[in-house]
Amino acid sequence: MNLEEWRRRAGRLKAETYALYLAYGDPRVPLHAKLFAALVVAYAFSPIDLIPDPIPVLGYLDDLVLIPLGVALAVRLIPEEVLSESRQRAREMVERGEGPVSRAAAAVIVALWLALAVLAASVVARWVRG
């Protein structure tokens, strides 16, 4: 697969994620689908990754595996009519260069990393004290 194919796939994934963003606010979408789609969208648009990109191999795991799998599952949970309408609106968003950013998801990820840092510090402190 060449670089241009990867770019096309990334563009389709971005458009599908925007479509999910638009769809989860629709009243015709079941609650469980809304919750899952909101989770996927929040993570996908978060400016901070759960696994930072500089970590070799694992850093891109969420971008290459977790987000596409989450999008694929969320798309299956949303009614086709809603998804079709949302895809059209998403195409228009992409053409205008618009898109959401999830600051709430970023805050949750920062909190998770801080909690892990505190946990690691307490484990090291106990180990040092012997």
VOBA-1610 file (N, C-alpha, C; in pm, whole numbers, padded with zeros to 5 digits, always signed):
BEGIN
Met+00086-00117+00000Met+00000+00000+00000Met+00091+00124+00000Asn+00061+00217-00090Asn+00146+00336-00102Asn+00095+00449-00013Leu+00172+00555-00007Leu+00142+00668+00081Leu+00009+00734+00045Glu-00019+00743-00082Glu-00145+00807-00124Glu-00267+00727-00076Glu-00257+00597-00078Glu-00366+00512-00028Glu-00386+00533+00122Trp-00276+00544+00196Trp-00285+00570+00340Trp-00353+00704+00366Arg-00320+00803+00286Arg-00383+00935+00302Arg-00533+00928+00275Arg-00571+00855+00172Arg-00715+00840+00142Arg-00787+00772+00257Arg-00727+00668+00309Arg-00789+00596+00423Arg-00800+00685+00546Ala-00696+00762+00571Ala-00699+00854+00686Ala-00808+00959+00668Gly-00824+01007+00545Gly-00930+01105+00517Gly-01068+01045+00537Arg-01087+00921+00494Arg-01217+00854+00515Arg-01243+00833+00664Leu-01140+00795+00738Leu-01156+00775+00883Leu-01193+00907+00951Lys-01129+01014+00909Lys-01160+01146+00966Lys-01304+01184+00936Ala-01348+01161+00813Ala-01486+01194+00775Ala-01586+01107+00851Glu-01555+00979+00869Glu-01643+00890+00945Glu-01652+00934+01090Thr-01540+00978+01146Thr-01539+01025+01284Thr-01623+01151+01297Tyr-01613+01241+01201Tyr-01698+01361+01201Tyr-01845+01321+01190Ala-01874+01222+01106Ala-02012+01175+01091Ala-02064+01121+01224Leu-01981+01047+01296Leu-02021+00998+01429Leu-02046+01114+01524Tyr-01961+01214+01517Tyr-01977+01334+01600Tyr-02113+01398+01576Leu-02152+01407+01452Leu-02281+01467+01418Leu-02397+01373+01453Ala-02377+01244+01435Ala-02484+01147+01455Ala-02520+01126+01602Tyr-02421+01131+01691Tyr-02455+01097+01830Tyr-02546+01201+01895Gly-02561+01314+01834Gly-02653+01414+01888Gly-02795+01400+01835Asp-02815+01309+01742Asp-02947+01290+01680Asp-03038+01210+01773Pro-03162+01256+01792Pro-03254+01186+01882Pro-03295+01046+01833Arg-03272+01015+01706Arg-03308+00882+01653Arg-03205+00775+01687Val-03091+00815+01744Val-02985+00721+01777Val-03010+00666+01917Pro-03006+00531+01933Pro-03028+00471+02066Pro-02921+00518+02166Leu-02958+00518+02293Leu-02870+00567+02398Leu-02735+00495+02399His-02736+00362+02390His-02609+00289+02394His-02518+00328+02278Ala-02576+00353+02161Ala-02497+00395+02044Ala-02444+00537+02064Lys-02526+00624+02123Lys-02481+00761+02151Lys-02362+00761+02245Leu-02371+00683+02353Leu-02264+00678+02451Leu-02135+00625+02391Phe-02145+00518+02314Phe-02025+00460+02254Phe-01966+00555+02149Ala-02051+00612+02065Ala-02004+00705+01962Ala-01939+00827+02027Ala-01998+00878+02134Ala-01941+00993+02204Ala-01803+00960+02260Leu-01788+00841+02314Leu-01660+00798+02368Leu-01554+00790+02257Val-01591+00728+02146Val-01497+00715+02033Val-01459+00852+01978Val-01558+00937+01958Val-01532+01071+01903Val-01447+01153+01999Ala-01479+01149+02127Ala-01401+01225+02226Ala-01255+01182+02224Tyr-01232+01052+02217Tyr-01094+01004+02215Tyr-01025+01039+02084Ala-01096+01022+01974Ala-01036+01049+01842Ala-00998+01195+01827Phe-01080+01286+01879Phe-01054+01429+01862Phe-00978+01491+01978Ser-00943+01409+02076Ser-00867+01461+02189Ser-00727+01502+02140Pro-00681+01618+02183Pro-00546+01658+02143Pro-00436+01578+02213Ile-00473+01496+02309Ile-00376+01415+02383Ile-00414+01269+02369Asp-00317+01184+02333Asp-00341+01040+02319Asp-00321+00969+02452Leu-00390+00858+02469Leu-00371+00774+02586Leu-00227+00722+02588Ile-00180+00680+02471Ile-00041+00636+02455Ile+00028+00742+02371Pro+00119+00821+02429Pro+00183+00929+02352Pro+00255+00878+02227Asp+00244+00951+02118Asp+00303+00911+01991Asp+00455+00889+01996Pro+00531+00963+02078Pro+00677+00939+02079Pro+00719+00801+02131Ile+00630+00729+02198Ile+00665+00594+02245Ile+00671+00504+02121Pro+00789+00445+02096Pro+00805+00364+01974Pro+00699+00255+01961Val+00647+00238+01845Val+00546+00140+01804Val+00413+00160+01877Leu+00413+00152+02009Leu+00289+00164+02086Leu+00223+00301+02072Gly+00304+00404+02048Gly+00252+00540+02038Gly+00150+00558+01927Tyr+00165+00481+01821Tyr+00071+00493+01709Tyr-00035+00383+01710Leu-00030+00296+01810Leu-00126+00186+01820Leu-00269+00237+01824Asp-00295+00341+01904Asp-00432+00392+01913Asp-00476+00453+01780Asp-00385+00523+01713Asp-00421+00586+01586Asp-00446+00483+01476Leu-00371+00374+01478Leu-00381+00276+01370Leu-00478+00162+01397Val-00507+00136+01525Val-00592+00021+01558Val-00716+00060+01639Leu-00695+00124+01753Leu-00807+00150+01844Leu-00913+00243+01784Ile-00870+00353+01725Ile-00968+00447+01669Ile-01043+00386+01551Pro-00975+00324+01454Pro-01053+00262+01344Pro-01150+00154+01391Leu-01109+00073+01489Leu-01200-00030+01541Leu-01319+00033+01612Gly-01293+00135+01691Gly-01401+00205+01761Gly-01498+00269+01663Val-01445+00333+01559Val-01531+00395+01458Val-01614+00289+01387Ala-01551+00178+01349Ala-01623+00071+01279Ala-01738+00016+01363Leu-01715-00004+01490Leu-01821-00055+01578Leu-01931+00049+01598Ala-01893+00173+01621Ala-01992+00279+01643Ala-02080+00298+01520Val-02020+00289+01401Val-02097+00304+01276Val-02204+00197+01267Arg-02174+00077+01313Arg-02272-00032+01308Arg-02388-00011+01405Leu-02367+00068+01509Leu-02470+00090+01609Leu-02568+00202+01572Ile-02532+00283+01474Ile-02614+00400+01439Ile-02705+00366+01323Pro-02833+00406+01330Pro-02926+00380+01220Pro-02873+00437+01087Glu-02892+00363+00980Glu-02837+00398+00849Glu-02883+00535+00800Glu-03008+00568+00823Glu-03060+00697+00778Glu-02987+00812+00845Val-02967+00799+00975Val-02896+00903+01051Val-02751+00911+01004Leu-02689+00796+00984Leu-02550+00792+00941Leu-02532+00853+00803Ser-02625+00826+00715Ser-02618+00882+00579Ser-02625+01036+00584Glu-02718+01088+00660Glu-02731+01234+00674Glu-02606+01293+00739Ser-02556+01226+00839Ser-02438+01275+00911Ser-02314+01271+00822Arg-02303+01169+00739Arg-02189+01161+00646Arg-02190+01279+00549Gln-02308+01314+00500Gln-02317+01427+00408Gln-02274+01556+00478Arg-02323+01578+00598Arg-02283+01698+00672Arg-02134+01696+00706Ala-02080+01576+00735Ala-01937+01563+00765Ala-01852+01599+00644Arg-01895+01554+00525Arg-01821+01590+00402Arg-01813+01741+00387Glu-01924+01807+00417Glu-01926+01954+00408Glu-01831+02016+00511Met-01825+01958+00632Met-01734+02008+00735Met-01589+01994+00689Val-01555+01878+00635Val-01419+01852+00590Val-01380+01950+00480Glu-01472+01973+00387Glu-01445+02066+00277Glu-01420+02208+00329Arg-01488+02247+00438Arg-01470+02380+00496Arg-01351+02384+00592Gly-01293+02269+00621Gly-01179+02264+00713Gly-01219+02276+00858Glu-01342+02244+00890Glu-01390+02251+01028Glu-01378+02116+01095Gly-01384+02117+01228Gly-01385+01992+01302Gly-01378+02015+01451Pro-01435+01923+01526Pro-01437+01935+01673Pro-01304+01893+01735Val-01278+01946+01853Val-01164+01904+01936Val-01221+01880+02075Ser-01188+01766+02133Ser-01245+01732+02263Ser-01150+01768+02375Arg-01177+01880+02440Arg-01097+01921+02554Arg-01131+01836+02677Ala-01254+01790+02686Ala-01294+01704+02798Ala-01216+01573+02794Ala-01203+01514+02677Ala-01127+01390+02665Ala-00980+01414+02699Ala-00928+01527+02658Ala-00789+01561+02691Ala-00771+01570+02842Ala-00867+01631+02910Ala-00860+01645+03056Ala-00863+01508+03123Val-00946+01417+03074Val-00953+01282+03131Val-00820+01210+03112Ile-00761+01224+02995Ile-00634+01156+02967Ile-00522+01214+03053Val-00519+01346+03067Val-00419+01408+03154Val-00438+01359+03298Ala-00562+01351+03345Ala-00589+01302+03480Ala-00543+01158+03496Leu-00565+01077+03393Leu-00521+00937+03397Leu-00369+00929+03408Trp-00298+01006+03326Trp-00151+01007+03333Trp-00102+01057+03468Leu-00166+01160+03523Leu-00127+01209+03655Leu-00150+01103+03763Ala-00262+01034+03755Ala-00290+00927+03852Ala-00186+00815+03841Leu-00147+00781+03719Leu-00043+00679+03700Leu+00091+00726+03755Ala+00122+00855+03737Ala+00247+00909+03789Ala+00248+00905+03942Val+00135+00940+04005Val+00125+00935+04151Val+00139+00791+04199Leu+00073+00699+04132Leu+00083+00558+04168Leu+00228+00509+04155Ala+00293+00543+04046Ala+00432+00502+04026Ala+00522+00562+04134Ala+00501+00689+04168Ala+00581+00753+04272Ala+00561+00685+04407Ser+00438+00647+04438Ser+00413+00581+04567Ser+00476+00442+04569Val+00473+00371+04458Val+00536+00238+04452Val+00686+00252+04469Val+00747+00350+04404Val+00891+00371+04416Val+00925+00412+04558Ala+00845+00500+04620Ala+00871+00544+04758Ala+00866+00426+04855Arg+00769+00337+04837Arg+00759+00218+04925Arg+00878+00127+04904Trp+00920+00114+04779Trp+01032+00026+04748Trp+01160+00081+04808Val+01180+00213+04801Val+01300+00277+04856Val+01303+00264+05007Arg+01188+00281+05071Arg+01181+00268+05218Arg+01204+00126+05264Gly+01183+00034+05174Gly+01213-00106+05200Gly+01114-00175+05279
//
